[in-house]
Structure formats: C-alpha cells, structure tokens
Amino acid sequence: MQATDELTAGVGVGRPNLAVAGEEASEMVPDDLRDEEHELLDRDQVLIFLIGTFNDLHASNASTLGAARTILTIVVNNCDLLDKKYSSDKDSDSNVTQLFEEYPWLVSLVQDCCENRTARKLRLLKILRKPAVTPSLDDTEEEKQMVLESWDLQYRGNATDVLLNIISDYLKTKRTNYAPLASIINSSGTGKSRMVDELAKTIISVPMCLRDKDSTGFPPADGSLRDWFAELPKSGKEETEKKLHGFLHSLLEVTLQRLKEIEASQDGLEKLKVARKTWTVDDMLAGKYKPSEETERKNAAAFFVRRQERLASAFRHLMTHGQAFGSANDYRKKFYKDVIDGARTFTSGSRRVHEQGDSDDGPSPESKQRGRSAVGTSNTSPSIKSSPVRYRNASNGDIAQVVTRLNDFIDPARVWGAPAGKKTDIRRPFLILSFDESHRLTESDKEDGWSVFSELRRALRQAADVPIFSLFLATGGKFRRFSPTLPSDPSSRISRKKYSVLPPITETGFDVLMPVACEGVVTLTEVISLNWICHLGRPLFGSLYDFAPNNLARTNIHNFAKQKILGGNITVPEAMKKWEKEITPEPGNWVLASVAIRFALEFNPTTEFHRDAVLTLVERHMRLCISATSGFEALSTTSSSEPFLAEAAQEILSDIGQSPVKHLAGRLDQPFIDRGNRGELTALLILMAARDKAAGITGTRDIPLCDFLEALMPDFAYAQLKEALPFQNRTEAEKQSFGDAFKDSRLWFNHVIRIHDTAMLSSHELWKFMTRGAMIMCQSQQVAVDIVIPFCISGDVLSRKTVSAIFIQVKNDKRIGPAHDPILFHAINPFSLKVYKDDETPLPCIRMVFALASKEPAMHIAKPSDRDSRHGKPFTAYDIWFSGIWPETFPIIGNEREEYKLILQRSMPDPKAAYADSDPDTDSQVKQARENIRRNLTPLCSTESAHHSKYRKLEEIAAQ
C-alpha cells in the first residue's frame, strides 16, 4: 500500500497541490484497501474505456470535465467504501455537479489517476468516503424524540454513587497519580454518558462532547469545541501544549464566572449556625469563617455540600435544557465560545515558565526506541510547584491562580474532604471536567508520538493539588490509548513506577430498568415478551423501548441492536462483504462477538496482542468489561445475560447462512479463547441448535419441551421417549409416560449463563434463569452435572414449585462409549446436588449423559429399574444416553460433524503440544530432533521413547 503522504503530494506539474487545495477537502484517508483490491477495481472495463477517453480528450486540449465527472461516478459505483450520493444514479447528478463546482481541482486529480491508470487516489479521498457514523436509529423526527425522552427518564440504580466514591478515592492525597484523571470505559449502551450527567446534578460538572461531525447520537456534540481540538495537531507540539494550557485556564475561569452568576441570581442566602454565631455565604467567601472543632467542621461540610448541589443542578440545567438531537442549546454554545475566545486571549499573551531546578523527564527508553506510542505523553511531576512546564499570561496569571480562585469560591472554609490527622484522606471532588466521545484526542501520527490527549493530560496536572477531576469517556475508538502499558508509556516517571496512572473506571448500571421479578407472581408469558427482555441488561434498549411511539420504532430498536454488534451502521450483507475482503479466513470480530453473546465465551488474554483483540470486542461489538488495571495488564470481560441482545446475535448468525459451529471451529486455535476441557462447549452448540430449530418452527420464544427434544433426538428415539416410563419414580402417580408427564412443559432460553456457585442450582434459584431466557453452564469443578436447562413443568407462573430442569453430564473421555452407564446417572441426584433440601418435594426431572468422545453412535432411553435404586430421598427421573458426535445420535449436526469434532478435540488439554515445533519453515527432521530433546526434559510422562531415553530392555542392550 502507498503511504498517505505520497497520495497527498502534488498530482502533477502545473496542477494544484492537493495538500493545500482546500486542506480538509483534499484530505486522504490511510489506505485501507490492499494493492490487489485496487488492481481488481481498476480492471473494470467501463473504467478502462473512460480513462482512455479522458487521456485522448486531454491530449487534444478538449474539455475533460464531463469525462472526469463520469469517471468519478464509476469509481464510486464500484467501491463500497465510497458515498453512493456521488454514484451514476440520475438522482445523484446534482450532487456530482455541486462537488465539481465546489472543488474544481477534482479534474486535476482525475487526470492524475488517468495518467497513472489507477483510481487509487479517488478511493482514498476523504470527501468521497461514506460518513463514519456510529450505529444509530433512523433519523426520523419520531425517533429523535424517542432518544430525547429516553435520556430524561428518571435515573435508576446506584452507579452515580459508586462513581462519586471512586473519584473521591482516586483523589486521595497519598496517591502518587500522574494526573487527576481516569477514563470510563465499557461497551456501548451501558449508560456511561447518562451516569456522568446524573452525577452533574450533585457535583459541579463541565460537560464536553466531542462527537465526530458525521456521527449521530446523543448527547449532541459541542461542535465549536470539537473543531478547535481537531485543529490543534496542525500547530505542532509546543504550540498545542501552550493552547491547551490556555484552554484549561479559560475553561476554569468561565466556569467560575457562570457559577458566580448562578449564585447571584438565587434568592436568599443559606446561613450556617455555629457556636452562637450565624455565618452567611458572603462571610465565608470573604474568609471570615474557618471551622476548627470537628463538630463545626462537619456542620460546615454539610452546608457546602448542599450549596455545591444547588450550584451543580442549576449549572447542569443551563447547559442541557432545551438541547436537541443534533445541537446543544444557546447557553452552552455561548459558554464554549467564551472558553475558546478566552483560550486564544491567554495563548496570545502567555509565555512558557520553568520552575527553578526542574527539568522535563522526557520519554522513557522504550518510547524513544519505538519513536511513537499509543498515548505519547510528555512528563511533569504531580504538583503545581514541581511542574516542569507552566504558561503564564501577564494579565490573567496561570492555571494555578484560577484554580485557587475557583477553590476559594466553592470551598472557602477549606472543609472539603477529611481533616488533617484523620485515618482517611478521601477528598470529595468540587469540580468534574467530562470529555465525552474523546477517543479522537488520543490519535497520533507524529514521529515522537504526542497527541492532544497527552498534552491535555500534562496541562491537567496543574490542578493536581485541589479536588478537580477529569473523566474521559469513549466507546467507538481505542480507549486503551487512555491507559497504555507501563513499558509503552512515554513518561519515564510512569514507566519507572515513580508515578502511576489511575485504573479505568468500568462500573456502570446494569439491569437497572429490569422489572422486579417475584417468585410465584411473574409468569412465563410475561418474561418472553419484548417489553420484558428489552429491559434486561444494559439500559440502552429498555429506555428506547419505553418511548417508542409504535411497533415500527420497536422493530428499529431490534435492528439497532444488530448494528451495535456488527460494529457500525451497516447490515449483515455489508459486513459479509467486508469480511470476504479480509486476508484471513477467520470470522470477523462481529461473528466472534455474536457467538460469545449466545454461548458466554470466556477470554483469557495473556499477551498485549490478545488483550487488544478482546478490547476490540468491548469497544465495537458489545462485550462488557468487568474490570481492568492500568495499562490493561489485567483484564476481565464477559458477555452477560442480555436476552434481547442474544436474539439480535442469533439473527446475525442466521443471516450469514452458516451455523456458529463453522465459524467457531476456525477460531478456537486462538489461545485466549477458553475452550473448556469437558466438551461442554460442543454440547452447548448442539443444544442451542436444537432450540433454534424448534423455535423456528413454533415462531415463539418459549417452546414446548417435547418440541425441543424432538429437534435434538433421532425420530426413532423420540418416538420411544414419548412412551417411556421414568427410570425411577417417587410415587405411583408420577409413574407415567414421558409424553404425558411433560405434555404441558415449556422452556425458554436463547443464551448461556456461566454460574460461579453451585448453590445457584437450588430450586429456589432455578426459576430465575427462566426470567432471563438462559440455560446454565456449571463451573468446571462441579461434580456430576455440567449443563442445566430449566423448564416450566406446567402452568404459567414461575416458582420453585413449577420449574424443574434437564440435568446434563458431558463426558469427553474415549473410554466412555455407547454402553449406557447407570453409575453416571446415579451421580445426577437432585438432593446431592442441593437442588432440593431434604424436606422439599422434588419435581420430575430429566437426566442426560453426553458421551461425546465415543467412537460409535448410540441412543439409549433407560427403562424403569427392576430393582429399588433409590438410595436416600426418592425422586422421579427420565434418563437418556447420547453417544458420540454422529448424525445418528444428534441429527441436528447434519453435515457439520467434522466442525463439532474439531471443537471437541480442541477442548481436550494437549500436553504434547508443548513439545511440538510450530514454525512451518522448520525442516521435518529438525522438528523431530527438537521435539525429542524437549521430551527428555519430562521423563516417564508419556509412552514416546524420548521420555524413556535411559530405560532399555535387556535384549536391546545385547543387540547393541
């Protein structure tokens, strides 16, 4: 691929340099097409003909405008990355005409492409590219209103309280933070922006949204501020540093002015009564009141908390009231106009000041060696006094001075936080700076790796001595850039662990909109409704559902969920085209994400490369981040229980036209994917395929238990099962055929929940899984059972008295073959598994054994026991034995047996893999020699001779 700077160079003698011909318009994107893709697109016969025509016209000095227009439309037609409003469609004529009128240099660019016989430069021209939008609902007025109303929905949950506690803890004076800031990271729709907005009702917060121009979404972008930030990198590092100091100074100054205006406009002054004297706010602002005794301090602290909350609520109202889907309100626009004007004034009259004896610590050795980094931060010490670099304006002072004035206004009596000498040094923040959609700030293409974020981080250190905290929110970009690994951080002070970067904040609301589910009250009919499942999990979909004006809008929410998983405002066919262009045959991240959502795949990344792969699923494909350390060196993620999202994932996998088995089989060689070791993943895939088939027939979310088993089993076996009596029965009344016993039973699941506690198998808990549409995967050390599928045995109400289960034991042991083994069933005892207490009455259950490693297919339905096999408390159970991965055993696997087998094989631990040489270029004899000597290191571990190098038979020695 050609470098971008080559493409933006001059396009020929006597023609304008596109790098200066309307700088933004002529901007080229990085080349995201392979050379062979460009060559394929250039071989279009119509394009070849038109290029020849253009060259002929140019050679004869004839007008080439018409040919240039036609060539551009053909290039747009053939490339999916380009905006179709410039295609050859007759409805696009006016757009193309306007484009050439606005940018006449396009003719020169087309001429350059024709001379070089490639339209590469046209394909990389940013103004021709499709808008880079985030997944969104249709931009109808109804749906915009739906988003606005859902934003104003009463906030639920305690995430804001937790966030405030985290920030307060992060502001501890004993922490050695590089800067008072942290990123809030998690996947889309988890309520990050809404959580911070809610906190702004109690803590004074300055909201900044830097959403891309072409990106739709809410809250709306602060366009002037975003554009100001976007221009900074063009100024160079030192000038950017200077401008950001001016920005921070102006932001704090304007905020202080607005807060004073708010307080002046409020009627009455709250008074604080302490020790027989009454103090007013004016007294405190004048410094007349300074609490000394602890009781007075607590009283004063409570007073200032109430005052801060009033100021915060009023300021938030002014900054957000009346905001529209695509535009901030006038007050906010004026606020940022004043901030930017103030920043320019500060910058124009400021100079750089070094504190005596200080010097910049410079980049770390690792950063120097790389030449660039993900964050590219410059470095200073964490206090105002020791900061290596400051900017001071002769008229307006510096950041430290405006911080002091702000502190004097908000906390004049210095009662914020704990008093000196106390055990805790937790400090409540008096101001929060919130940067939403801030991932663009971390982008860098500079040789020394600096970015706007790195310089902003540096400037924010000027406020490190007071409880001002900054939050950086991001989803669509690479939020890992906010917290690089220690070796890759450009600051030697951080990489050498003198100062630390605060861990990302991952805690957001979940299940906050879920209706309360009461045992014995909630019904199966209720929990399978769209209304119910939309409100489970992240708040995004439930809040949109509540304000959807009609069924069409609710359908769009479903499509919106699919777009979120796909990672862009695209359809499955468009995503498939993109996937087909990839060099690797492995499934795209959106396919892996879809499978993970349904099957609760776990990832255990141990390298930076694998952590990046997992983080991409969080950033763009709806995986949740549970926790992360600084630099993401430790990372815990999950696909949680969200039946609405699982339904969208199911549709995506169905739209592909292939089962998830094929995709997963090609991806399980990735070492960070947890494959299990019992074959449980293979069993889950089989069970889910049967469920999907049955649901496809009934067209409902809940399906009859018998329909599910009919889809799972061969016809002959299912016919036997319907007539089969239980292997053992608790009472004579329960000794009835399977078909009669479960004729009214229904189940509902479309995804998997992995449990961490065996107590969750209790009948007191099982009914809850039906409210989420989940089957259960047990923890690895669970004895006797690996998978549990709850079902409602009769009626509609869900409770411990109506919900039983299918208990499945999965075996990945070749020694367990087609012969039915009663001992394995005997271990599946609902009393020993603590499903029921000794004094409880058990419901009839179904027990299954999947002997997946068997080399022979077999199906057995256990006949009633001819002896009393009830050791302990009696219960009724129907037993079914499945042997081997064969269509004869599981018809649902069809012609995908090899893929299922591959997944099963890869779930088996392979200790022999440690000895193998994986380098494909190694000679076979060298490979064998290396393998043998590696085996010498582990004597007697296996039967290969290399493990027995010093053991000989007597006759072998004699023969030698």
N, C-alpha and C positions, 0 to 999 in steps of 0.2 A: 504494500500500500504506500502511496505517496504521502509525504508529510504535509500537514496543513499549511505550513509556512510557504511551501513550494506552490501550493494551489492559490494562495492569496497574493503571490508576487504578480508583477506586471504581465499582462497577457499578450504582449507583442509590441514591437516598435511602432510609435505613432499612436498607440491606443492608451486609454487611461489606465493607471494602476488601480486595480480594484480594491486594494487595501486602503485607498484614500478616496475612492469614488463613492461617497456615501458610506462611511465606515461601517455602520451597523448593517445596512442593507447588503453590502458586499461580503459580509462575514461568511466564512466557510466553516462547516462543522467538521470534527475529526472524521476521517474516512472510516465508515462503519460497514463498508462492503469489501469483500475480498476481490483481489485482482481478477479472478476467474468470473466473478459475478458481473463486474464491469464489462469484461470481454463478452460475456453472454448477452448482456443488454445491448451492447454496441453492434451485435451481429443482426439486429432487427433489419430486415430487408428494406422496409419503408424508410427507416432512418438512414441507411446507407445511401439510398437513392437521393434523399433530400440533402444529405451532406455534399454529394457530388453536384447537385443542382446549385446549392449555395456557393460552392467554390467556383463554378462556371460563371455565375452572376457576378461574383466579386471580381473575377479576372477580367470581365468585360465592363467593369465600372458601373454595372446596373444596380438598381436598388435591391438591397438584400433584406429589408425589414420584413416583408411578407414571408420569405423563406425562414428567417430567424424565428418568427412567431410560430410557424408550423413545426419547426424542429423542436422548439421548447415544449409544445403541447404533446408531441410524440414521446419525448423523453419522460414527461410527467405521466403519460398513459402507461408506460411500461415499467415504472418503478413504484412499488407500493409505499415507499418512504416519502413520496412527494405529494403535495396537496392537490387533490383532484379538481379543485376550483380553477386550476390552470390547464385542464385537460383539453382535448379536442372537441369535447361536447359543445354544441352550439350555445348552450346556456352559459358557457364559460368564456365566450368571446369577449364580453365587456371586461371581464377580469384580466384577461391577457392584454387587451388594448391598454387598460389603465396601468398595468405593470410596466409595459414598454414605454409609456408616456412618462411615468414617474422615474424610471431608471433607464434612460436611453443607452447607457453603457452596456446593457444586456446584449445589444447587437454585436459589440466587440467581443464579448465573452463567447457568444455562439460562434463567431468567426474563428476564435482561437480553438474551440472544440472541433470545428470542421477541419481546420488545418492539421490538427493532431489526430483526427479520425477517432475521437473518443469524447463522449458526453460526460466524462467523469466530473468535471468542474460544475456542470449544471446540477448534477445529482447531489453535490455537496454544498450547494448554495443555500444558505440558511432560510432565505425568504421563500424558497420553493418547498421547504420541508413542511410536513404535516405539523400542526401545532402540538407541542409536547404537553398534553393535558393529562391530568390525573383522572382516575376513574370517577365518573360523575353521573348523576341522573340527567335525564333530558332537561334542557334549559327552558322548559315551559314556565309560564308565569305561575301556574298552579304548583309546580314542583319547587320553584324558588320559594314560594310562600311556605311550602311544607318544610323546607330546610330552616327558614327563619323561625317558624313557630316551634319546631323541634328544639332549636337552640335555647329558646326561652322556657322550655319545660322545666319545672321545678327540679333542682338538682337533688339526686338521691345518693346515699352512701356516705362513707366517711373518708374518701380518698383525699379530700382537701385538708382534713385534719391531719392525716398522715403526712401529706406533703409539707405542711407547715412544721410538723415535728422534725421531719428530715432536714429541712432547710435550717431550722434552729440548731439542730445538732451539727450540721455542716459548718455553722458559723462559730463553733466553739473556738475560744481564743487559743487553746492549747494545740489546735490542729496546725500543721505546717503546710497549709494549702498554697499552691502556686497562685491561685486567684479565686475569689469568692464566686464561683460559678459551677454549674453542673448541667448536663444535658438530660432531658426527659425523653426516653426512647421507648417505643413499643410500636406494634403494628397499627395499621390504620383502623379508625373506628373505635379505639379503646377509650376515647374521651380525654386525651391529653390537653387539647386546647380548651375544652369546656371546663376541665378541672382547674386550670390556671385562671380562667375567667371567674370561676366561682370564688377562688381564693382572693381575687381582687376586690371582693365585697368586704373583706375584713383587713387585708393588708394592702397598703397603697402600692399599686402596680402600674407600670407603664407598658402597655401592650404594643408590640410592633409585629406586624405580619408582612413577611417578605415574599409572599406567594408570587410565582412566576406570572408574567403577563398573560401567557396563553393558557394558564391553568385555572380551571374553575374550582370553586369550593367556597367554604365559609369557615371562619370569618373572612371578610374581604381584605384584599391587600392594601397596604399603605403605599400606594404607587410611587409617590414622590420620594419617599424614604428608600424604597427598594431600588429605584433608579439611581439614587445618589450613591448607595452602596455598590451598585453594579459598575459605576464609573471609577471607583477608587483604584482598582488594579492598574488602570492605564496611567496613573500618576507616578508609579514607582513605589518602592518600599518605604523610603524615608518620608515622602510626601503623604503617603497613605497613613503612616504612623502619626504624622502631625495632624492630619484631618480627623482621624479617629479620636485623638485627644480633644480636638475642638468639638467634635460631635458629643462626646461624653460630658464635657463641661457644659455645653449648651443644653443638652437633654436634662441635666440635673437643675440647671438654672431656670429653664422654662417650667419644669415640673414644680419647683419651689414657688414660682410666681403664681401658677394656677392654684396651688394649694392655699396660698395666702388669700387669693381672690375668693375661693370657696368659703374659707373660714370667715372672711369679712362679710359675706353675703348671708351667713346663717344668723338667725335671730337668737339673741341671748347668749350668754357665756356661762358654761357649766362651771360651778365652783367646787373647790375641794376644801373640806373642813378638816383641819389637822391641829390638834393641841390648842384648842380655844381660839385659833386664828383662821380666818377664811381667805384662801388664796384664789385669785382668778387666773385665767389663761394668760392675760397680759402680764400679770405678776411673774408668772413662770417664764414666759418668753423674755422678760427683762432680767431673768436670772435672780430674782429676789427670793425664790423658794428653792431650797436644797434639802431634801429629806435626809435625816440622819438615823433615826431609830428604825428598826426593822418593820414595826407596825406601820409607821408613816410611809416607809418605802413601798410596802405592799399596797397601801391605800393609793399612793401616787401612781404606782404602776398600773393599777386597775383603771384609774382615771385616764391615763394616757392611752391605754388600750382602747377604751371606749371612744376617746377622741380620734384615734387613728382609724377606727372602724367607720366613724361618721365621715371622715375625710375620704377614706378609701371608697366607700359606697357612692359618695357624691361624685368623686372623680371618675369612677368607672361609668356611672350613668352618663356623664357628659361625653365620655369617649366612645360610648357604644349606642346610646339611644338614637333610634332612627336610622341605624346603619342598614344598608340594603345588601342584596345578594352579591352585587358586584362593585359596591362603592361604600367607603367609610362616610361618616357624617361630616358636616361642615366644621364642627368644633374640632374634630380630630385632624382634619385636613389643615386647618389653621394652626393647630398645635405643632404639627411636623413642619409646616412652612416656617414657623418661628424657630424651631430647632435647627433646621438646615441653614436658615439665614444667620442664626447665632453662631453656628459652627464655622461658617465662611468668615464671619467677622473675627472670631477668635483666631482662626488659622492665619488670616492675612496679617495679623499684628502680633503673632506669637514667635517665640524663639525657643530653641532647644536648650535645656539646662541639665547639666550633670551634677549630681551631688559630689562633694569633695571626697576623694578616696574611693569612689565607686567606679566600677568598670563593668561593661556588659560581659556576661559569662560566655556568650557565643554558643554556637551549635555544638551538640555532642559529637564525639569522633565518628559514631555510626552515621549520624546525619550528614557529616561532611563527606564521608565515603560514598553515600548514596547520591548526594547532590540535590535531592529533594525528598520531601516526606509528605505524609498524609495531612498533617496539620501545619507544619512549618512555623513553629512559634519562635519568636525572639524571647529573650530571657531577662528577667529582673527579679529582685528579691521581693518578698511578700509584704513589705510595708512601705508607707509613703516616704519615710525618712531614708530608707536604703535603696529606693528605686533608682536604677542606673540612669533612666531617661525620663525627663518630665518636660512639658511645654508650658510656658508662662506667657500670658498676654499682659502688656503693660497696663491696660485699662481694666481687664476683667480678672486678673490673677490666674490661678491654676486650678486643676481639678480638686486638689486638697482643700482649697479655700471654699469652693462652692459646696463640697461635701460637709465641711464644718458648719456652714450656714444652714444647710438642709437638716443636719443633725440638731442644731440649736432650735430649729423650728419644731421638729417632730418630737424630740426628746430633750427639752431644755433642762430638765432637772436630772438628767443622766440616770434615770431609773430603769432603763431598758436592760433586760437580762438579769442575771443573778448578781448580788452584791459581792464585793471583793471578800475573799476569805471563805466563801462557801464551797461545798464539795463540787457543785456543778458550775460550769461556765457556759452553759447553753444560752444563746442570745436569740431573742425573737427579732426577726427582720423588721425594719421600719420602712423599707422600700425594696420592691422587686422589679427588675427590668426583664421583660419577657420578649424573647426573639422567636417568633413562630415561623415555620417554614424556612428555617435558617440554614439549610444544608448548602445553599449556594455560597454562603460565606466561607465555607471550608475548601472550595475548589481552588486549585493552584496549578499553573503551568509554568511557574517561574523556576529558574535554574537553582536558586537557593531554597525553593520550597515554601516561601512565605505565602500566606493567604490573608484575606481580610479578617478572618476569624483569629488567626494567630496574632495579628496586631491589635485587634479589639480585645483579645484576652489580656494582652500586655497592658493596654490602657486601663482595663478594669481593675488592675492591681492597685491603681492609685486610690481606690476606695476600700482597700482591704482592712483598714483599721476601724471601720464602722459597719454596723449590720445592714449593709446593702448587698443584695444577692441577685445574680443574673441566671436566668433559665433559658436554655436553647432547646427548642422543640423541633423535631424533624421526623419524617417518616419516609418520604419517597426517595430521599438522597441516601448517601452513605453516612449514616450517623456515627459509624465507627471512627470517622475522622475527628469527632469531637473528643475522643479519648484514645490516642494512639498507644501502642505498646511502649513500655519504658525504653527499650533499645532504639525505637524509631522516633522517639520524641526529640526534636531538635535542641531542646534545652538540656544542657549538660547537668544543670542543677536538678532537673527532674530525673533524667536517665541515671544519675548517680545517687538518686533517692534522698537528696537533701530536702527537696520539696516534693509534695505529692499532688496528683490530680484527683479530684473527687470522683468517686464512682458514679456511673449513670444512675438516674432515678427511673425505675421500671414500674413502680406501683401505681396502677390506675384502677378505675372502677370496673367491676365485672359482676354480672348478674344483678346489677342494681335496679334494673327495670323488671326483673322476673316477678310474676305474681307469687304471693305466698301459697305454698302447697301444703295442705293439711291432710294427714292420713285419714282415710275414711270419708273424706269430703271431695277431694279432687278426683276427676274421672278421666278415663281413657279418651273419651270423646273430646274433652277439654284440652288435654295435653298434646293431641295430634293436630290441633288447629293451627293455622298460620299465625293467628293472633298470639298464641302461646309461644311457639318456637321462635318467633321473631324477637321476643323479649328475653330470651336466654342468652347469656354470654355478654359480649361487648355491647354497649348501649346504642351504637350507631343505628342498627336496623330497627330496633324497637321504637326509638324516638321518631324515626321517619314513618314507621307504620302508624303510629298514633295520630299523625297529622296528614296521612294520605287521604286525599279527597274522594277517591274512588278505587275500584278494583284495578283499573289500568295502572294507576300510580303504584299500587301494591305490587303488581307484576314487574314494574320497572325497578322496584327495590330488589326483587329477585335477580334481575339481570345485572343490577348494580353490584350485588354480592359476587356474581360470577366475574365481572370485570375486576373487582378487587383481588380475587385470587389470581387472575391472569396477569395482574401487574400493570394494567394500563387500560385506557378507554378503547378496548378492542374486543372483537368477538373471537370465538374459538377458531373458526376458519382462518382468520387473520393471524392468530397466534400459531396455528399449524404451519402456515406459510413461512413465518419467521423461523420456526423450529427446523423446517426442512432445509433452510439455507445454512444452518449451523454445520460446522465441520464434523463435530462429534455425533455419533448415532444415539447418544444417551438422551433420555427425555429432558425436556426443558424444565426449568425450576418450577414453573407453574404446574406441571404434571406431578412432580415430586410433592409439591405442596398439597395438591388435591388428594393424593394418596395418603399423605401424612394426616390430613384433616379427618379422613374417614377411619384410618386404622391406628391413630395415635402413635405414629412412628416416633421413636426417640433417637436423638442425635447426640453423639459424644465426641465433639471436635477436640482434637489434641494438638493440632498444628494451626498456624495462622491462616494457611490456605483453607483448611476445613472450617475454621471459625468464620472466615469471610463467606464461605458457601452457605453456612447456616444463617448468618446475619442477613444475607440477601433474602432469604425466605421470610425473615421478620420485616425487613424494610419494604418489600414489594409484594409479598404473597401471603400475608395474613397469619403467619406463625407468631405466637406470643412469646415474649421474653419474660421469664420469671425473675431472673437476677443476672447481674453482670458486675465484674470488678473493673477497676480502672484498667484501660488498655484491653478489655475483653479477654484477659488471660484466662479467666474462669467465666463460663457462660452456660446458663441453664435456660433452655427454651422448651416450648411444648405446643402441641395442637390440642387445645382444650375442648370441652364438651359444648359445642355450639351446633345444635341440630339444623338450624336454618343454613348455616354456612356449609355443613356437611351435605345438605341437599343440593346446594349450588355446586359443590365439588363433584357430587355424583353425576350431575347433568353434564359437567365439563368432560368427565371421563367417558360418559356415554356418547357425547357429541364427537369424540375422537374416533369412535368406531372400533376401538380395541379395549380389552379389559385392562385394569390396572396391573394385572399379573405380568403382562408382556413388558410394560414399562419398568416395573419394579425389578424384574429379573435382570434387566440390563444395567441396573443402578446399584445392586447390592454388593458389588465389588468395592464400593466406596467405604473405606474403613470407619468413617464417622457414623454410619447408619447402624443402629442397633438391630441385629437380625434375630435376637433371641437365641436360645440354644435347645429348645424342646420341639421346634417345629410349629410353635403356636401362631406365628405369622402366616404360615401356609394354611393352617386351619381357619384362621380368621378370614382369609381371602376366599376360601371355599364357602364358608358360612354366609359371608356378605354377598357373594354371587348368587347363592340360592335365595337370599332375602330379596335381592333386586329383581330376580326373575319373578318371584311370587308377587311382589308389589307392582311390577309392570303389568301383570295380568289383572289384578284387582283394581289398580288405579287409585289405591288409597295408601296412606302412610301406615296404618295398622293393618295387619294381615292375619287371617286365620292361622293358627298354629299348624293345622293339618296341611294347609297350602304350602307353608314353608317347608315342611318335611317332605312333601311330595316333590318339591323342586330340588331338594337335597338328595333324595334317595332314588335308586332304580325303581322302575314301575313294579317289578315283582316283589321287591322288598317292602315298598309302601303298601301294597295290597295285603301282604302278610301282617304288617304292623297294625293296620286298621282293625284286624280281627284278633290281634294278640292280647292275651291277658297279662297282667303285671307279673314280673318275676317274683315279687313278694308283695303282699298286701297287708295293710294294717287291720282292716276289718273286712268282713264278708261283703259289706255294702260297697267297698272300694274295689272288689274283685270283678271288674267289668272290662269289656274290650277297650282298647286304646281309642277307637273311634268314638265310642260312647262317652268315655271319661273326659275327652278333650274336645268334644264337638263344638262347644261354645268358647273355647280358649282363643285368645288373640295375643299377638306380640307386636312390639313396635321398637325398632332400632334402625338407625342408619349410620352409626359411627361407634367407636370403641372408647371406653374409659379404662385406663390402667389404674388399678387400685394399689395403694401402698400399705393397707391394713386389712388383715383377714377378717376383722370384725365387721367390715362392710358387707360381708356375705350373710349377715344376720337377716332374718325375715323382717326385722324392724327397719332395715335399711334397703332391702331389695326393691321395694315398691318405688323408691325414689328414682331409681335408674330408669324406670318406665316414664317418669315425668320428663326425662331428658332424651328419650329415644336412644338408649345406649345399651350395648352388650358389654360385658365385663371381661377384662383380661386380668388375671390374678398376678401377683408378684411372683418372681422367679423361685423363691423358696417355699411357695405354697405347696402343701402336700395334698395329693390325690385329685385335685381339680385345677385346671388351667384357664378354662373359659366358662362363663356363666351367662345364660340368656334368660332374663326374667320374662314371664308372661302372665297375663291376667287369666286365671283359670275359668272364671265365669263372671257375668255381670259387667258393670262399667266402672264401679268405684274401685279405687286403688288403695290397698292396705295390706298389712301382713296377713290378713285373713283371706285375701283374694289373689295374691301374687305368689306363684310358685316359680320354678326355674328348670331349665335344661342345664345339667352339670356335665361338663366335657373334660375328659382327661386326654391329653395329647402325648403320644409316645413317638420319639424319633430314635428308636432302638431297633436295629435289624434283627435282634433276637426275638422280638415280639412279632409273630407272624399272623397268619389268617385264623389260627385257632382261638376261639373265644376263651378268655381267661377270667373266670369268676372272681379271682382274688383282686384283680384291678377294680372291679365293680364294688367289691366289698369295702374298699377303702373310701368310696364315694358315699359317705354316710352323713346325712344332713345334721345328725346330732353331734358326731365327732367333728364335723366342720363348723359347728357352732351356729348353723343356720337357725336351729331351734334350741330353746332351753328344754331341760328335761320335763318341765311341767307344761310345755306347749304342745298343741296338736299339729302335727305336720301335714301339709298338703301333698297330694300325689305329685311326684316329680319324674323327670326323665333323666336317665344316666346314659352317657355315651363314652366310648373309648375310640379314639382315632389312632390306630396303629399305622402311622403314615409311612414308616420305613419298610414295611412288609413288601417282599418281592412278589407276592401273589395277591390278587384281588379277592375279597370276600366280604359278605354281609351276613351278620347273624342277629336275629332278634331273639333274645333269651326267652325260653319257655318258662312257665311257672315252676318254681323249685319244688321237687318232690320230697323235700325234707325241710324242716324248720331251720331256715338260715338266719333267723332274726336273733342276732346276739345283741342284747341291750334293748333299747326302745324300738318298737315296731314302726315302720313307715311303708308307704306304698311307692314302688318304683318300677318303671318300664326300662329295660336295658337294651341298648343297641350297640353292636360292634361293627366298626368300619375298618377295613384292612387295605392298606396300600393306596397310592395315588394312581388310580386307574379309572377310566370312564365307567367300567363295570361297577365300581364302588361309588364313585361320585360322578354321575352323568353331567353335572353342571360344568365340569372342567373341559369337556369337549375335546378339541384338538390342541389344547394348551397344556397337555400333560408334561411336556418337557420343561416348560417355564415353571410350573409348580414344583417339579422335581428339583430344578436348579435352585429355587428359593429354599426348598427344604435342605438341600445339601449345604448351602451356604449358611444355614443356621447351625450346622454342626461345627463345633470347635475343631480346627485343623492344626494340631501342634506340629505337624510335619511341614507346614508352610514356612516355619521359621528357618528351615534348612535350605529351602529352595533359592536358587539364583533367579531373580525376576527380570534381569537385564536381557532383553530379547536379542541383543547383539553378541552375547557370550557364546562361544563355541560349546557344543553339546558335551564334549569330553572334559572341557574345563569346568562346565557346570557340575558334572558328576563328581569330579575331583573335589571341588569346593564343598559340595553337599556332603560327601563322605567325611571330610575332615571336620566339618561342623558337627556331624553326628557323633564324632569321637568325644565331643565335649559333654555328651549326656549318655554315659554308659548304661546299658540294660533298660533303656526307656521304650524300646520297640524291638521288633524282630529283625530289622535290617541288619546285615552283617557289620556295618560300620559302628553299630552300638555294642558290638561284641568283639572288638579288634584283638583283644588279648585272651580270648577264650577259644580253644581248639579241641576238636575231638582227637583222640589218640591216633586213629588211623590217618587223620590229616597230617599230623606231625611226622608219622612214619613215612608217608608218601613224599613229604618234602625232603 
